[in-house]
């Protein structure tokens, strides 16, 4: 059941962000619930209202690796077991919801961002559910090590914050190399870093019609660069060009839809640390060593630029992240 409710400004503990939309769409059981500007920033959502959390949000609160938690050896072991158990339960609950969401989409009904995330994540999680559950039963002491070494083995509902940050740190090192390659590519295309530093310059560069901003005209080397930057998968140098283009296009379409939902639901201020981290990683924003308020501000800048200037083409924003990497595009009337 979906409920459309009037959106209210979502405050922050560290920074205040302007609102991005005028209405919000939420799914909390069958109840219309107003957005909240609540308390802790440790899980998927800032709300501490257990009744109004999804199964995924509830499972995330059990993560023993969240910042600020100091646990002894036995507490860590039991904490991990509770977290993985709740993660598997959340995965099973998402299975039921996934079927319902598919039916809603077939009926051309609106869905919320929480439902959109279940719809996009569950198909991959489903493939990992049975082997991961067997591992939890047969060799629970090996789970943490296996998740660190093979994060792709773990369903998203069972991925700890620490494992996410370790993977993000490796990917951020790769982004530093891709950043240097991107500087060479834009110089070859007749552009410079000054074309990416603020909203007006980026908009002007896009309107000039340079081929690097068009996915259909993008060269294979630039497609491979984008493919690796977004962390879509390995083997970018051996995959056919059509595969690279289709993969990058799917990721950009996903981001465009997610941007629209984040903006319309005004969720950026209300995202918890785990979900905020995931959203930044999906957009190629360096996340491993940045404080929470900077992650929130970087995501806000991305979504604001996407919704205001480039709702149909996220390629220029992706290039701006590659070229500037650790800096944000300066926006008009922006707090940065």
Backbone bond lengths (Angstrom), bond angles and torsions (degrees), N, CA, C in turn:
res aa  C-N    CA-C-N  psi(-1)  N-CA   C-N-CA  omega(-1)  CA-C   N-CA-C  phi
1 X - - - 1.453 - - 1.523 108.92 -
2 X 1.313 116.99 130.19 1.448 121.27 -178.99 1.517 109.48 -107.27
3 X 1.301 114.90 143.22 1.463 119.64 178.73 1.512 108.97 -128.76
4 X 1.322 117.32 128.82 1.461 121.17 177.21 1.525 107.39 -98.29
5 X 1.305 116.00 123.73 1.451 120.37 -175.90 1.514 109.32 -129.60
6 X 1.338 116.52 155.65 1.455 120.62 177.27 1.520 109.39 -66.20
7 X 1.324 116.80 133.30 1.456 121.35 -178.52 1.513 110.42 -81.86
8 X 1.321 116.23 142.65 1.459 121.66 175.18 1.510 108.56 -118.63
9 X 1.333 117.15 158.68 1.450 120.76 -179.96 1.520 110.02 -63.84
10 X 1.309 116.44 130.32 1.457 121.44 178.68 1.513 108.39 -96.58
11 X 1.306 117.86 112.52 1.449 121.25 -178.50 1.518 111.69 -78.17
12 X 1.330 116.40 168.46 1.459 122.30 178.37 1.512 109.70 -126.15
13 X 1.323 115.87 158.43 1.451 119.89 176.18 1.522 111.51 -73.82
14 X 1.350 117.25 -34.64 1.457 121.13 -174.51 1.525 113.56 -108.03
15 X 1.338 116.74 -37.62 1.456 120.63 -175.45 1.516 108.98 -138.57
16 X 1.316 115.75 152.29 1.452 120.63 173.42 1.523 108.52 -102.42
17 X 1.324 115.63 130.53 1.450 120.29 178.95 1.521 108.26 -111.99
18 X 1.333 118.25 139.58 1.458 120.16 174.80 1.514 110.85 -63.04
19 X 1.325 116.36 156.02 1.454 120.22 177.13 1.515 109.66 -76.47
20 X 1.337 116.20 155.22 1.458 120.89 -176.02 1.519 112.16 -111.59
21 X 1.299 118.46 -17.30 1.453 120.24 -177.42 1.506 110.94 -144.23
22 X 1.312 116.64 179.89 1.455 119.94 -177.08 1.515 112.88 -111.71
23 X 1.347 117.17 -15.21 1.456 119.31 179.31 1.514 109.06 -139.14
24 X 1.311 115.80 162.01 1.461 119.28 -177.60 1.518 110.31 -136.49
25 X 1.329 116.20 152.93 1.453 122.34 -179.39 1.514 108.10 -122.39
26 X 1.321 117.56 122.71 1.453 120.93 -175.32 1.519 110.55 -132.13
27 X 1.324 115.35 149.17 1.456 120.40 174.01 1.516 107.64 -126.34
28 X 1.313 115.69 103.95 1.462 121.30 174.46 1.522 106.91 -127.80
29 X 1.357 115.60 94.69 1.460 121.09 -174.42 1.534 107.82 54.07
30 X 1.332 116.90 -126.16 1.459 119.74 179.20 1.515 111.48 -113.55
31 X 1.321 117.36 17.33 1.457 120.76 -173.02 1.514 111.18 -107.76
32 X 1.339 117.36 135.82 1.463 119.57 170.24 1.516 109.25 -74.23
33 X 1.318 116.86 119.20 1.463 120.98 -175.59 1.515 109.05 -123.18
34 X 1.305 117.27 131.34 1.457 120.53 178.48 1.517 110.27 -73.55
35 X 1.349 117.10 149.26 1.461 119.90 175.41 1.514 110.84 -58.50
36 X 1.313 115.89 151.58 1.462 120.39 -177.33 1.514 110.60 -120.04
37 X 1.308 116.19 156.65 1.476 121.02 178.15 1.519 108.64 -118.08
38 X 1.337 114.53 51.11 1.460 119.21 -164.09 1.511 114.99 -90.20
39 X 1.296 114.53 -157.34 1.437 127.05 -136.80 1.515 114.41 -90.82
40 X 1.303 118.89 -67.04 1.454 116.64 -168.74 1.514 110.17 -101.54
41 X 1.317 115.94 154.31 1.456 121.11 -172.27 1.521 110.63 -116.76
42 X 1.307 117.13 28.74 1.456 119.63 -169.57 1.519 114.42 -94.27
43 X 1.320 118.53 -23.84 1.457 119.29 -172.60 1.527 110.44 -113.60
44 X 1.313 116.07 -153.33 1.455 120.39 -177.37 1.522 110.96 -70.18
45 X 1.309 116.64 -32.99 1.450 121.52 -178.94 1.513 109.66 -130.56
46 X 1.328 117.56 156.16 1.456 120.20 178.14 1.524 112.44 -77.69
47 X 1.292 118.63 -18.85 1.447 119.96 -177.56 1.526 111.02 -65.03
48 X 1.320 116.41 144.66 1.466 121.29 174.02 1.532 110.70 -108.91
49 X 1.316 117.39 12.78 1.458 122.86 179.01 1.529 108.92 -83.61
50 X 1.330 116.33 97.87 1.465 121.84 -174.50 1.520 111.81 -59.08
51 X 1.329 117.03 -36.75 1.455 120.54 -177.30 1.520 111.94 -61.68
52 X 1.331 116.56 -29.42 1.458 120.39 -173.74 1.521 113.33 -103.39
53 X 1.340 117.85 13.13 1.453 121.59 176.34 1.520 110.03 -90.78
54 X 1.337 115.88 147.52 1.461 119.75 169.75 1.530 108.81 -75.28
55 X 1.335 116.39 170.20 1.471 120.01 -179.89 1.525 110.85 -61.92
56 X 1.329 117.24 -38.08 1.462 120.96 179.22 1.519 110.85 -64.67
57 X 1.326 117.26 -41.71 1.462 121.66 179.38 1.519 111.16 -65.11
58 X 1.326 117.03 -40.78 1.458 120.47 178.28 1.527 111.01 -63.63
59 X 1.335 117.06 -43.00 1.467 120.46 -179.06 1.521 111.07 -62.83
60 X 1.340 117.36 -36.34 1.464 120.61 -176.35 1.522 112.26 -65.16
61 X 1.337 117.74 -26.74 1.459 119.70 -178.53 1.523 112.61 -70.45
62 X 1.353 118.13 -14.00 1.459 121.60 179.96 1.526 112.43 -86.41
63 X 1.312 118.44 -5.99 1.462 122.38 -175.33 1.531 110.56 -60.10
64 X 1.350 118.68 115.49 1.470 120.69 -178.44 1.527 113.35 -76.71
65 X 1.343 117.98 -7.27 1.467 120.46 -177.51 1.522 112.88 -98.83
66 X 1.323 117.98 5.38 1.461 120.24 179.12 1.528 110.25 -63.24
67 X 1.327 118.51 146.08 1.468 121.09 -179.61 1.514 111.89 -56.48
68 X 1.330 115.29 141.24 1.460 120.73 177.06 1.509 115.12 92.13
69 X 1.341 117.48 -5.85 1.457 120.12 179.64 1.526 109.64 -96.54
70 X 1.329 116.19 120.77 1.463 122.63 178.88 1.521 107.82 -112.25
71 X 1.334 117.12 112.29 1.458 121.93 -174.25 1.515 110.36 -127.60
72 X 1.332 115.88 148.00 1.446 121.52 173.58 1.515 110.44 -78.19
73 X 1.351 117.50 174.05 1.473 121.32 -177.37 1.526 113.10 -55.82
74 X 1.344 116.76 -47.81 1.459 118.68 -178.61 1.528 111.53 -68.55
75 X 1.330 116.46 -38.84 1.460 120.17 177.35 1.523 111.17 -62.63
76 X 1.353 116.37 -37.70 1.463 119.60 177.54 1.526 110.79 -63.91
77 X 1.350 115.96 -44.58 1.466 119.13 -178.21 1.524 110.53 -62.29
78 X 1.325 116.87 -50.29 1.464 119.84 179.86 1.526 110.76 -65.30
79 X 1.348 116.45 -33.44 1.461 119.70 177.86 1.517 112.07 -64.21
80 X 1.350 116.33 -42.70 1.457 120.04 177.76 1.525 110.96 -64.10
81 X 1.337 116.85 -42.24 1.457 119.54 -179.75 1.527 111.15 -63.31
82 X 1.342 116.25 -41.42 1.466 119.69 178.02 1.528 110.78 -64.64
83 X 1.325 115.36 -40.66 1.460 119.73 -178.43 1.527 110.84 -64.53
84 X 1.345 117.21 -46.12 1.458 119.63 -178.90 1.530 111.30 -68.14
85 X 1.340 116.44 -36.62 1.462 119.12 177.46 1.524 110.73 -63.03
86 X 1.331 116.42 -46.50 1.458 120.11 179.59 1.524 110.93 -66.80
87 X 1.340 116.72 -33.58 1.462 119.66 177.53 1.512 112.27 -63.78
88 X 1.338 116.39 -41.74 1.467 120.35 178.26 1.528 110.33 -67.24
89 X 1.344 117.27 -39.22 1.458 120.69 176.20 1.526 110.93 -62.18
90 X 1.346 116.11 -41.42 1.465 120.15 178.33 1.522 110.71 -63.83
91 X 1.333 116.30 -37.95 1.458 120.90 179.41 1.526 110.38 -64.15
92 X 1.315 116.25 -39.51 1.465 120.25 178.53 1.528 110.69 -68.05
93 X 1.341 116.31 -38.99 1.469 119.81 176.84 1.527 110.79 -65.52
94 X 1.330 116.56 -37.98 1.465 120.16 178.40 1.523 111.78 -64.77
95 X 1.336 115.91 -27.99 1.469 120.37 177.94 1.516 110.24 -60.00
96 X 1.326 115.98 -45.51 1.465 119.82 178.77 1.522 111.05 -66.68
97 X 1.323 115.78 -43.42 1.459 119.52 179.98 1.516 111.72 -64.83
98 X 1.314 117.08 -35.85 1.461 120.92 -178.65 1.529 110.67 -59.00
99 X 1.308 116.64 -42.56 1.463 119.87 178.87 1.522 110.97 -62.69
100 X 1.322 115.49 -42.45 1.466 119.88 179.43 1.527 111.15 -64.70
101 X 1.334 116.16 -40.99 1.469 120.30 -178.89 1.524 110.32 -66.36
102 X 1.329 117.83 -40.63 1.462 120.85 177.49 1.522 110.74 -58.37
103 X 1.335 116.08 -40.13 1.459 119.80 178.77 1.518 110.90 -66.85
104 X 1.336 116.93 -39.76 1.460 120.26 177.52 1.526 111.01 -60.86
105 X 1.333 115.94 -41.59 1.467 119.77 -179.70 1.524 110.36 -66.71
106 X 1.338 116.95 -40.14 1.463 119.43 176.67 1.529 111.31 -60.80
107 X 1.332 115.88 -34.48 1.468 121.02 -179.83 1.523 112.77 -85.08
108 X 1.351 116.33 5.75 1.459 122.57 178.93 1.533 111.47 60.19
109 X 1.347 115.62 38.28 1.463 120.70 176.99 1.522 110.01 -94.15
110 X 1.324 115.72 155.07 1.461 120.26 177.66 1.529 110.33 -73.76
111 X 1.315 115.31 145.49 1.448 120.30 174.11 1.525 109.25 -126.20
112 X 1.320 116.32 156.71 1.458 121.57 -179.99 1.524 110.16 -86.13
113 X 1.337 116.75 172.99 1.458 119.26 178.54 1.535 111.24 -65.23
114 X 1.335 117.00 -38.77 1.463 119.41 178.75 1.531 110.58 -58.68
115 X 1.318 116.39 -41.42 1.466 120.18 178.33 1.519 111.15 -70.00
116 X 1.325 116.57 -37.83 1.466 120.51 178.14 1.522 110.54 -61.70
117 X 1.331 117.54 -39.48 1.460 120.53 179.08 1.526 111.19 -66.95
118 X 1.312 117.24 -39.88 1.473 119.94 175.95 1.524 109.78 -62.74
119 X 1.318 116.86 -43.23 1.472 121.87 -177.85 1.527 111.68 -62.57
120 X 1.336 117.87 -36.72 1.465 120.61 -177.74 1.527 112.76 -86.39
121 X 1.331 118.02 -30.11 1.469 120.10 -175.40 1.523 113.56 -90.13
122 X 1.335 116.87 -32.19 1.461 118.75 -171.28 1.528 114.20 -61.64
123 X 1.353 120.65 -40.83 1.477 118.44 -178.63 1.525 112.97 -55.18
124 X 1.324 118.39 -40.85 1.467 120.41 176.96 1.526 111.34 -72.98
125 X 1.329 116.32 -39.55 1.474 119.79 178.99 1.516 111.46 -62.13
126 X 1.319 116.17 -34.72 1.471 121.19 -177.91 1.524 110.98 -60.45
127 X 1.333 116.89 -37.46 1.466 120.46 -179.26 1.527 111.92 -69.37
128 X 1.327 116.70 -25.16 1.467 120.73 -176.84 1.527 112.99 -95.67
129 X 1.333 116.91 -11.08 1.463 120.40 -170.02 1.526 113.02 -62.93
130 X 1.336 118.26 -51.99 1.470 120.83 -174.05 1.526 112.26 -66.27
131 X 1.358 120.04 -51.18 1.474 117.97 179.18 1.526 112.52 -61.82
132 X 1.327 117.67 -34.68 1.455 119.42 179.90 1.535 110.79 -69.56
133 X 1.329 117.30 -40.78 1.470 120.70 178.25 1.516 111.12 -63.52
134 X 1.341 117.01 -38.94 1.468 120.62 177.31 1.520 110.57 -62.90
135 X 1.333 116.36 -40.51 1.462 120.37 178.95 1.526 111.43 -64.76
136 X 1.328 116.89 -38.67 1.466 120.49 178.71 1.524 111.05 -60.79
137 X 1.342 116.46 -37.49 1.465 121.00 -178.13 1.524 111.38 -77.40
138 X 1.344 117.51 -43.78 1.459 121.15 -171.36 1.522 114.14 -87.28
139 X 1.314 117.64 -35.76 1.471 119.25 -175.75 1.530 110.61 -144.40
140 X 1.329 116.97 65.11 1.471 119.42 -176.04 1.524 113.48 -61.80
141 X 1.353 116.77 -27.74 1.467 119.26 -177.59 1.534 111.91 -70.75
142 X 1.341 117.48 -15.31 1.467 120.91 -178.58 1.526 113.28 -96.04
143 X 1.320 117.11 -7.41 1.464 119.99 -172.10 1.514 111.37 -60.83
144 X 1.329 116.54 -48.87 1.458 119.96 -174.64 1.532 110.78 -59.21
145 X 1.338 116.41 -43.86 1.459 120.69 179.87 1.526 111.14 -64.43
146 X 1.340 117.20 -42.72 1.458 120.77 -178.78 1.528 111.30 -66.20
147 X 1.332 116.39 -38.94 1.465 120.20 178.72 1.523 110.73 -63.46
148 X 1.342 116.76 -39.23 1.462 120.05 179.10 1.526 111.78 -67.70
149 X 1.364 116.04 -40.12 1.460 120.05 -177.28 1.526 112.52 -80.98
150 X 1.339 117.07 -33.90 1.469 121.75 -177.56 1.524 109.66 -132.60
151 X 1.328 117.88 73.86 1.469 119.93 -177.02 1.524 113.37 -61.61
152 X 1.350 117.03 -25.65 1.455 119.26 178.40 1.513 113.55 -67.73
153 X 1.337 117.67 -13.16 1.461 122.50 178.77 1.529 111.46 -76.94
154 X 1.331 116.79 -19.25 1.462 122.01 -169.38 1.521 111.51 -98.15
155 X 1.344 118.96 132.19 1.469 120.38 172.43 1.528 110.97 -62.09
156 X 1.320 116.80 154.34 1.467 119.93 -176.76 1.522 112.27 -62.66
157 X 1.329 118.00 -30.08 1.463 120.65 -179.93 1.524 112.61 -74.26
158 X 1.332 117.72 -11.86 1.467 122.07 -179.40 1.525 112.40 -113.08
159 X 1.314 117.81 9.76 1.460 121.86 -179.93 1.526 109.29 -86.30
160 X 1.336 116.91 118.36 1.462 120.33 -179.57 1.527 110.60 -74.54
161 X 1.312 114.77 159.09 1.462 119.93 179.15 1.534 110.64 -63.15
162 X 1.321 117.34 -38.45 1.464 120.59 -179.95 1.529 111.16 -63.85
163 X 1.333 117.06 -42.67 1.464 120.09 178.29 1.526 110.83 -64.33
164 X 1.329 116.27 -37.96 1.463 120.09 177.79 1.523 110.97 -62.88
165 X 1.338 117.19 -43.76 1.463 119.61 -178.04 1.525 111.68 -68.60
166 X 1.332 117.67 -35.32 1.469 119.81 177.36 1.522 110.58 -64.27
167 X 1.318 116.87 -44.30 1.454 120.22 176.98 1.522 111.80 -64.51
168 X 1.326 116.06 -39.50 1.468 120.38 179.63 1.521 111.02 -65.92
169 X 1.314 117.12 -35.82 1.469 119.99 179.83 1.533 110.72 -65.10
170 X 1.317 116.60 -39.80 1.477 119.74 176.36 1.522 110.54 -64.55
171 X 1.323 115.95 -42.37 1.469 119.22 -179.32 1.528 111.31 -69.20
172 X 1.325 117.59 -34.32 1.466 120.33 178.36 1.526 111.35 -65.11
173 X 1.338 117.43 -33.76 1.469 120.02 175.16 1.527 110.39 -64.89
174 X 1.332 116.30 -39.69 1.463 120.07 176.22 1.528 110.51 -63.24
175 X 1.324 116.77 -38.62 1.470 120.23 -179.35 1.521 111.44 -62.49
176 X 1.326 117.68 -31.27 1.459 119.75 177.28 1.530 110.22 -62.44
177 X 1.327 117.38 -40.14 1.466 121.04 177.54 1.533 110.37 -69.23
178 X 1.321 116.50 -41.59 1.463 120.19 179.23 1.521 110.93 -65.48
179 X 1.322 116.05 -32.64 1.470 121.15 177.72 1.530 110.53 -59.98
180 X 1.317 117.46 -44.45 1.463 121.03 178.97 1.531 111.01 -65.54
181 X 1.329 116.34 -38.99 1.466 119.56 176.66 1.524 110.99 -64.52
182 X 1.344 116.41 -39.67 1.462 120.51 -179.11 1.526 111.30 -63.80
183 X 1.324 117.65 -36.90 1.464 120.47 178.17 1.529 110.64 -61.09
184 X 1.337 116.27 -40.71 1.464 119.82 177.10 1.527 111.18 -66.01
185 X 1.332 116.53 -40.83 1.474 120.16 -177.35 1.528 111.49 -64.92
186 X 1.340 117.65 -42.34 1.470 118.13 -177.95 1.528 111.04 -71.28
187 X 1.346 116.68 -31.58 1.471 118.33 176.07 1.524 110.14 -65.64
188 X 1.329 116.80 -39.78 1.460 120.43 177.24 1.527 112.23 -65.52
189 X 1.339 116.08 -25.77 1.471 120.80 179.38 1.529 112.35 -89.51
190 X 1.343 116.78 3.51 1.457 120.40 178.39 1.510 114.16 83.28
191 X 1.322 117.76 19.62 1.462 122.48 179.40 1.522 109.50 -112.39
192 X 1.338 116.25 169.53 1.460 121.70 176.39 1.515 108.94 -140.77
193 X 1.322 116.45 170.71 1.474 119.86 -179.41 1.522 111.69 -61.49
194 X 1.331 117.98 -26.57 1.468 120.40 179.63 1.525 111.83 -65.30
195 X 1.339 117.30 -19.23 1.472 120.54 177.60 1.528 112.45 -77.14
196 X 1.335 117.55 -5.11 1.459 120.83 -175.49 1.530 113.53 -121.05
197 X 1.327 118.11 -3.54 1.461 119.15 -168.56 1.520 113.77 -76.93
198 X 1.328 118.22 -23.79 1.470 118.84 177.84 1.520 109.95 -142.70
199 X 1.304 114.24 170.24 1.465 121.44 -174.07 1.525 111.57 -61.86
200 X 1.329 117.73 -43.45 1.461 121.42 -177.02 1.529 111.14 -64.79
201 X 1.345 116.22 -44.07 1.465 120.05 -179.17 1.522 111.01 -65.20
202 X 1.336 117.18 -41.66 1.463 120.60 -179.43 1.522 110.51 -65.53
203 X 1.325 116.46 -43.20 1.466 120.39 178.69 1.533 110.97 -61.15
204 X 1.318 116.48 -42.63 1.466 121.01 179.16 1.522 110.95 -63.44
205 X 1.340 117.28 -42.00 1.463 120.84 179.81 1.528 110.94 -64.03
206 X 1.325 117.29 -38.90 1.464 121.07 179.07 1.524 110.31 -66.50
207 X 1.330 116.88 -42.81 1.465 120.96 -178.25 1.525 112.10 -65.94
208 X 1.337 117.07 -21.31 1.471 120.06 178.23 1.522 112.18 -70.44
209 X 1.329 117.16 -14.21 1.459 121.11 173.30 1.512 115.76 82.64
210 X 1.332 117.73 27.29 1.461 120.52 178.70 1.532 109.66 -65.80
211 X 1.324 116.28 138.18 1.468 121.31 -174.44 1.520 113.44 -65.24
212 X 1.336 118.77 -21.79 1.471 119.71 -178.65 1.520 111.26 -65.81
213 X 1.345 117.37 -19.53 1.461 120.67 -178.29 1.522 112.40 -91.71
214 X 1.313 117.37 -0.64 1.461 121.45 -179.94 1.521 109.68 -110.36
215 X 1.305 116.46 121.19 1.467 120.17 -178.98 1.524 111.15 -63.95
216 X 1.328 117.20 -35.47 1.467 120.89 -178.63 1.528 111.86 -67.99
217 X 1.345 116.85 -30.64 1.460 120.56 -177.90 1.529 113.08 -99.20
218 X 1.307 117.46 -1.29 1.462 121.04 -174.21 1.520 111.21 -68.47
219 X 1.334 116.33 137.81 1.462 121.50 -179.95 1.528 110.80 -70.33
220 X 1.329 116.06 163.44 1.462 120.55 179.65 1.536 111.71 -60.76
221 X 1.342 116.76 -41.37 1.465 119.27 -178.93 1.534 111.31 -63.12
222 X 1.325 116.88 -38.66 1.464 119.61 178.30 1.522 111.57 -72.12
223 X 1.332 117.12 -34.62 1.465 120.06 175.65 1.529 110.43 -63.25
224 X 1.341 116.51 -43.14 1.465 120.29 177.94 1.517 110.83 -63.17
225 X 1.330 116.57 -36.40 1.464 120.94 177.49 1.525 110.79 -62.14
226 X 1.326 116.61 -46.87 1.468 121.43 178.79 1.525 111.00 -64.62
227 X 1.325 116.30 -40.62 1.462 122.46 -179.40 1.529 110.51 -58.41
228 X 1.318 116.34 -44.62 1.468 120.90 179.86 1.522 111.42 -75.04
229 X 1.322 117.04 -36.52 1.456 121.03 -178.79 1.526 111.39 -61.89
230 X 1.321 116.74 -42.25 1.463 120.69 179.63 1.526 112.23 -79.65
231 X 1.327 118.22 -5.49 1.461 120.69 179.80 1.509 113.42 66.24
232 X 1.334 116.84 34.42 1.459 120.43 -175.14 1.523 111.14 -68.86
233 X 1.335 117.25 -38.24 1.455 120.17 -179.83 1.514 111.24 176.77
234 X 1.336 116.84 177.16 1.473 121.56 179.61 1.523 111.64 -87.11
235 X 1.316 115.67 -176.93 1.475 123.75 170.17 1.530 113.04 62.07
236 X 1.323 117.30 35.17 1.466 119.44 -177.62 1.521 111.94 -63.69
237 X 1.335 118.01 -27.61 1.461 120.86 -174.82 1.528 112.74 -79.91
238 X 1.331 118.18 -15.04 1.464 120.03 -178.72 1.527 112.51 -108.87
239 X 1.319 117.34 -8.80 1.458 120.14 -179.45 1.527 109.96 -78.16
240 X 1.326 117.56 147.30 1.471 120.01 177.89 1.528 111.11 -65.44
241 X 1.316 115.99 154.20 1.461 121.30 -177.30 1.530 111.56 -58.94
242 X 1.323 116.33 -39.92 1.473 119.52 -179.28 1.523 111.35 -62.12
243 X 1.344 116.34 -36.44 1.470 120.93 178.59 1.523 109.94 -66.62
244 X 1.327 116.40 -45.37 1.464 120.13 179.31 1.527 110.90 -60.51
245 X 1.334 116.30 -45.26 1.469 120.22 -178.23 1.528 110.75 -63.11
246 X 1.334 115.80 -44.22 1.464 119.47 -179.09 1.529 111.07 -65.80
247 X 1.331 117.51 -38.56 1.466 121.34 -179.52 1.524 111.24 -66.80
248 X 1.323 116.75 -44.49 1.463 120.74 178.43 1.524 110.17 -65.52
249 X 1.332 116.35 -39.60 1.458 119.64 179.07 1.526 111.30 -62.87
250 X 1.343 117.14 -42.49 1.473 120.27 178.23 1.520 110.82 -61.67
251 X 1.343 117.30 -42.13 1.459 119.53 179.69 1.536 110.75 -64.88
252 X 1.330 117.05 -41.80 1.463 120.12 -179.71 1.527 111.58 -67.03
253 X 1.332 116.95 -36.26 1.467 120.03 176.61 1.527 110.88 -66.40
254 X 1.332 115.52 -39.97 1.470 119.51 175.98 1.526 110.47 -61.09
255 X 1.334 116.61 -46.73 1.467 120.79 -178.64 1.524 110.80 -63.67
256 X 1.326 116.43 -40.76 1.466 119.51 -179.98 1.529 110.88 -61.23
257 X 1.346 116.75 -43.88 1.465 120.20 178.23 1.521 110.88 -65.27
258 X 1.333 116.37 -43.25 1.460 120.47 -179.75 1.523 111.08 -64.98
259 X 1.339 117.44 -38.62 1.463 120.97 176.77 1.525 110.68 -59.74
260 X 1.331 115.81 -44.29 1.461 119.82 -179.00 1.526 111.29 -63.11
261 X 1.340 116.34 -40.23 1.469 119.80 179.31 1.525 111.44 -70.10
262 X 1.329 117.04 -41.54 1.471 120.02 177.69 1.513 110.73 -61.86
263 X 1.331 116.70 -39.27 1.456 119.92 -179.65 1.511 112.89 -72.24
264 X 1.338 117.07 -44.19 1.462 120.00 -176.68 1.518 112.18 -71.33
265 X 1.332 116.98 -33.03 1.461 120.68 -179.49 1.525 112.14 -90.46
266 X 1.328 117.41 -6.21 1.459 122.21 -179.40 1.525 111.31 52.38
267 X 1.315 115.03 50.72 1.462 120.52 -172.73 1.521 114.13 -93.31
268 X 1.324 118.68 -12.28 1.457 119.42 -170.23 1.522 111.34 -59.44
269 X 1.317 117.17 -42.91 1.463 119.95 179.28 1.518 112.71 -69.80
270 X 1.329 116.87 -20.58 1.459 120.06 -177.01 1.511 114.59 -99.28
271 X 1.344 118.04 -6.44 1.461 119.47 179.02 1.519 110.46 -66.64
272 X 1.326 116.61 137.69 1.448 120.59 172.80 1.517 110.87 -77.83
273 X 1.310 116.22 174.62 1.459 121.12 -171.89 1.524 112.42 -61.43
274 X 1.328 118.13 -42.65 1.461 121.36 -177.05 1.523 110.94 -63.74
275 X 1.326 116.51 -49.46 1.461 119.80 -178.15 1.528 111.24 -70.05
276 X 1.309 117.28 -34.93 1.464 121.72 175.20 1.527 110.14 -61.58
277 X 1.321 116.07 -44.50 1.468 122.00 179.24 1.521 110.63 -60.60
278 X 1.328 116.60 -45.62 1.466 120.89 179.79 1.528 110.95 -61.85
279 X 1.333 116.34 -44.33 1.465 119.88 -177.69 1.527 111.09 -62.12
280 X 1.329 117.04 -39.75 1.470 120.45 178.20 1.523 110.91 -67.15
281 X 1.333 117.01 -43.09 1.457 120.32 179.51 1.527 111.71 -61.17
282 X 1.316 116.29 -41.15 1.463 120.14 -178.95 1.523 112.02 -62.91
283 X 1.316 116.54 -26.12 1.470 121.35 -179.38 1.525 112.55 -97.46
284 X 1.314 117.93 4.61 1.457 121.24 178.96 1.514 114.04 78.99
285 X 1.318 117.78 12.78 1.465 121.57 179.15 1.526 108.61 -78.86
286 X 1.332 119.67 123.13 1.473 120.61 178.05 1.525 110.30 -55.84
287 X 1.323 116.53 126.48 1.459 119.13 -169.52 1.527 114.18 -126.38
288 X 1.317 118.19 -20.58 1.466 120.31 -166.52 1.523 113.24 -63.63
289 X 1.304 118.31 -38.80 1.464 120.44 -171.74 1.527 113.22 -118.72
290 X 1.326 116.97 19.21 1.462 120.48 178.60 1.519 110.33 -100.02
291 X 1.338 118.37 142.97 1.468 120.36 175.85 1.521 110.66 -67.75
292 X 1.311 114.79 162.27 1.461 119.87 -173.74 1.524 112.67 -59.14
293 X 1.316 117.85 -42.21 1.467 118.93 -175.78 1.524 111.16 -64.97
294 X 1.347 117.96 -32.09 1.460 120.28 177.71 1.530 111.13 -71.56
295 X 1.319 116.64 -37.83 1.459 119.83 175.27 1.524 110.28 -61.47
296 X 1.309 116.18 -43.83 1.464 120.62 -178.35 1.524 110.63 -63.70
297 X 1.335 115.49 -41.67 1.457 120.35 -179.23 1.530 110.97 -68.76
298 X 1.349 117.24 -39.30 1.467 120.87 178.68 1.520 110.82 -64.28
299 X 1.334 116.86 -41.85 1.461 120.19 178.46 1.528 110.48 -66.53
300 X 1.320 116.45 -41.08 1.458 120.32 178.00 1.530 110.66 -59.79
301 X 1.339 117.54 -44.61 1.460 120.89 -179.93 1.523 111.22 -62.75
302 X 1.331 116.39 -41.74 1.467 120.14 178.26 1.531 109.97 -60.04
303 X 1.343 116.70 -51.84 1.464 120.87 -175.23 1.526 110.63 -65.37
304 X 1.311 116.49 -39.18 1.459 119.40 -179.54 1.529 110.86 -64.81
305 X 1.314 117.00 -44.49 1.462 120.50 178.13 1.524 110.66 -65.04
306 X 1.316 116.63 -41.32 1.455 121.44 179.56 1.525 111.35 -61.71
307 X 1.319 117.54 -44.51 1.453 121.14 -175.57 1.523 113.25 -78.29
308 X 1.333 117.06 -31.56 1.464 119.90 -176.14 1.515 112.90 -84.44
309 X 1.330 118.18 -42.31 1.458 121.05 -169.77 1.529 113.90 -115.04
310 X 1.322 117.96 -32.96 1.465 119.82 -170.19 1.524 111.79 -135.33
311 X 1.334 117.21 58.06 1.470 118.75 -177.46 1.525 113.83 -67.50
312 X 1.336 117.99 -19.91 1.463 120.86 -176.42 1.521 113.43 -109.09
313 X 1.327 117.64 1.65 1.469 119.26 -176.54 1.526 109.45 -153.08
314 X 1.341 116.40 103.71 1.467 120.93 -179.93 1.525 112.18 -90.73
315 X 1.353 117.91 -1.18 1.462 120.52 -178.39 1.529 111.93 -59.05
316 X 1.363 120.07 -45.52 1.469 118.88 178.99 1.532 112.97 -61.17
317 X 1.331 117.31 -35.11 1.466 119.65 179.48 1.527 109.54 -68.87
318 X 1.342 116.13 -39.35 1.465 119.62 177.39 1.530 110.32 -62.49
319 X 1.348 117.02 -41.56 1.467 119.52 176.79 1.526 110.81 -62.73
320 X 1.322 116.61 -38.48 1.473 118.99 179.78 1.517 110.82 -63.71
321 X 1.335 117.54 -36.22 1.460 120.32 177.76 1.527 110.22 -68.18
322 X 1.324 116.54 -39.37 1.460 120.34 178.96 1.524 111.42 -66.30
323 X 1.332 116.65 -42.21 1.464 121.00 -175.60 1.524 111.44 -75.21
324 X 1.333 116.62 -42.06 1.469 120.28 -177.48 1.527 111.65 -90.78
325 X 1.330 116.53 -31.06 1.468 126.23 178.36 1.519 112.69 57.38
326 X 1.334 118.52 -83.15 1.455 120.72 -173.81 1.530 113.28 -91.03
327 X 1.328 116.83 3.76 1.457 119.60 178.37 1.524 109.56 -114.09
328 X 1.326 116.02 156.71 1.448 121.13 178.07 1.518 110.80 -96.74
329 X 1.317 116.47 152.38 1.466 119.95 170.26 1.517 107.52 -69.77
330 X 1.314 117.05 127.37 1.471 121.05 179.69 1.516 109.07 -74.82
331 X 1.328 114.82 128.43 1.448 120.93 -178.60 1.511 111.06 -107.85
332 X 1.308 115.43 150.81 1.460 119.00 174.78 1.513 109.27 -63.02
333 X 1.338 116.83 136.91 1.478 122.71 -179.68 1.521 112.25 58.63
334 X 1.340 116.14 29.78 1.464 120.50 -178.71 1.520 109.62 -96.63
335 X 1.359 118.19 150.02 1.452 120.87 177.59 1.525 113.64 -70.70
336 X 1.377 119.16 -7.04 1.460 120.36 178.56 1.524 110.02 -103.61
